[in-house]
Each structure stands twice: as structure tokens, then as C-alpha cells.
Amino acid sequence: MIERTGQAAAWHFELGADGKGANAIIVPQGGARMPADGKPLTEIPDLDGNVRHAANLAMQGGEVFNFSLRQAPPAVAAVMRHAHYAVEATDGLVLHQANRFVITTVGRKCGFPAAKTPSDVVEHYGNQSSASIPCAMIHAFAEPLAARPLKLVLCGFGVGWSWGAVAAELGPLIIAPIQPYPLAR
């Protein structure tokens, strides 16, 4: 949770959605259109022999990757332009932690060096959907965020197609530590 104070600088947002990507990341069964009402799930084998069900998440990886490259960099550029942020004067670019390849590719396309674009959070905590952005922010920038304001650009993208970016000066913040979930062995 972040609370705005009277001294806070303006935040600049870029938000968008394009319903044409609705089937690229989807859980077909569940909700009103195809209720999961206790009937046995139909197995759907793919060409590699993997079996899934309509209640499982289905993703068209290539389309999702192309969408990420198509929408995230212009959204980042827009908020940076409105905020008058230059890459050199921005402390970090925090992207949705989908996977390392997407993060590094989008970060590079936005002009950010790898050192300013955290990309290892997914390896520690998994793809947490929209929670991956604050988790990455804390994972990568907790110490400086607790000490001083940072100029950060945050960008999420995914389901539907949907995307959002914000350029914001954040900090100093009281940082809650990330609590690891113990894995059963």
C-alpha cells in the first residue's frame, strides 16, 4: 500500500486494453459462460501429449510475447515523456515479472540497462500476476526506497490484452519484508 502525501510529485499513467487478445491468456471454464458445476473435466491433449482441462490456464506464448513487445515500450515511453524522465535519471524500470526473457527484451527495447531492470524476481517467487510489480520493486529496491525517493517507471501487461504504466517518484517508504512461502518437501 502506498499513501500519497502533500509533498508528493505527480504520477503519470498510461492505461490501455484491447479485447482482441481475450483468447491468448484465458481460463475457458469457470465463471458465467462455462460454469465449473461439478461435472467431470474433459481432458484436452496437445500435440506434445500434455493433458490439460478447460479449467486450466491456457496461453499462446508467442502471441503474448509479441503483444508485450508491441505495447509495453510505447506505454513506458509515454509516461516517461509526460513525467520528463530520461533513462539516465530514472532509478529503475519495474516490469511485470512474466519471465526473464520477456523482461530483459522489453527493458532493452525501452532503452534501460539490465542493472536498472530487475529480472530475477520470477525465479524467486514465480509469476504472481499483478503482484509481481510491487514484489519486484521491494526485491530490487527495498534499501534505497526506505532511505530516499526514487524515480521509477512501473509497467504491467497481460490478460485481455491489457497494459498499464506509471512514472512515479516513490519513497522514502516503510518496507514490509517479502515473506517466503515454505515449500513442502
C-alpha positions, 0 to 999 in steps of 0.5 A: 500500500502506498499513501500519497502525501502533500509533498508528493510529485505527480504520477503519470499513467498510461492505461490501455486494453484491447479485447482482441487478445481475450483468447491468448491468456484465458481460463475457458471454464469457470465463471458465467459462460462455462460454469465449473458445476461439478461435472467431470473435466474433459481432458484436452491433449496437445500435440506434445501429449500434455493433458490439460482441462478447460479449467486450466490456464491456457496461453499462446506464448508467442502471441503474448510475447509479441503483444508485450513487445508491441505495447509495453515500450510505447506505454513506458515511453509515454509516461516517461515523456509526460513525467520528463524522465530520461533513462539516465535519471530514472532509478529503475524500470519495474516490469511485470515479472512474466519471465526473464526473457520477456523482461530483459527484451522489453527493458532493452527495447525501452532503452534501460540497462539490465542493472536498472531492470530487475529480472530475477524476481520470477525465479524467486517467487514465480509469476504472481500476476499483478503482484509481481510489480510491487514484489519486484520493486521491494526485491530490487529496491527495498534499501534505497526506497526506505532511505530516499525517493526514487524515480521509477517507471512501473509497467504491467501487461497481460490478460485481455490484452491489457497494459498499464504504466506509471512514472512515479517518484516513490519513497522514502517508504516503510518496507514490509519484508517479502515473506517466503512461502515454505515449500513442502518437501 
